[in-house]
Amino acid sequence: MPPPEWCAAGIADDAGSRRRARAASVRVLAVQLADCGIRVGADLAGNGYTVSTADGRTRLVTDLAAVWPAVAELAGEPFDPLDPALVTRLQDLAVADR
C-alpha cells in the first residue's frame, strides 16, 4: 500500500478508521460549502468523495486535497478553504459546539 496522503496522516490504516475520518471530513465540508450550493459526500465505494451541485453535476475525487479543485470547477470560480471569513465562521461554530 502506498504511503498515506498528507490529509490522511495520523489515521490508522484500517477501513473503520478511514470511514470515520471521511465522515468527519464530510461534516466539516458541509459547513465550509454551505453558502456555495455544493455538497460533498463519501463515494459509494467508501474510497473518496463525491462533489456535487444542486443541478446534478458531480465529480468523484480520490482524497480531500482533490475536493478543492473540484469545488472551484463546479462553482465556476476559485474557492479558498483558508479564506479568513470562512475560517472565522468555522471557529465560531466549533466554540458553539463545545
Solvent accessible surface area in square Angstrom, and as a share of the most:
residue,aa,sasa,rsa
1,M,180,0.80
2,P,106,0.67
3,P,113,0.71
4,P,98,0.61
5,E,96,0.43
6,W,174,0.61
7,C,31,0.19
8,A,32,0.25
9,A,73,0.57
10,G,90,0.86
11,I,60,0.30
12,A,57,0.44
13,D,101,0.52
14,D,65,0.34
15,A,56,0.43
16,G,15,0.15
17,S,20,0.13
18,R,87,0.32
19,R,150,0.55
20,R,157,0.57
21,A,27,0.21
22,R,31,0.11
23,A,43,0.34
24,A,40,0.31
25,S,26,0.16
26,V,32,0.19
27,R,153,0.56
28,V,79,0.46
29,L,3,0.02
30,A,58,0.45
31,V,48,0.28
32,Q,19,0.08
33,L,1,0.01
34,A,70,0.54
35,D,116,0.60
36,C,53,0.32
37,G,47,0.45
38,I,9,0.04
39,R,152,0.55
40,V,13,0.07
41,G,21,0.20
42,A,53,0.41
43,D,30,0.16
44,L,190,0.95
45,A,78,0.61
46,G,23,0.22
47,N,112,0.57
48,G,2,0.02
49,Y,16,0.06
50,T,34,0.20
51,V,0,0.00
52,S,16,0.10
53,T,10,0.06
54,A,98,0.76
55,D,107,0.56
56,G,54,0.52
57,R,108,0.39
58,T,62,0.36
59,R,84,0.31
60,L,132,0.66
61,V,19,0.11
62,T,111,0.65
63,D,33,0.17
64,L,39,0.20
65,A,39,0.30
66,A,33,0.26
67,V,0,0.00
68,W,48,0.17
69,P,87,0.55
70,A,6,0.05
71,V,0,0.00
72,A,28,0.21
73,E,100,0.45
74,L,5,0.03
75,A,41,0.32
76,G,68,0.66
77,E,109,0.49
78,P,126,0.79
79,F,39,0.16
80,D,78,0.41
81,P,29,0.18
82,L,137,0.68
83,D,54,0.28
84,P,101,0.64
85,A,76,0.59
86,L,18,0.09
87,V,48,0.28
88,T,71,0.41
89,R,75,0.27
90,L,40,0.20
91,Q,107,0.48
92,D,87,0.45
93,L,76,0.38
94,A,50,0.39
95,V,96,0.55
96,A,82,0.63
97,D,125,0.65
98,R,228,0.83
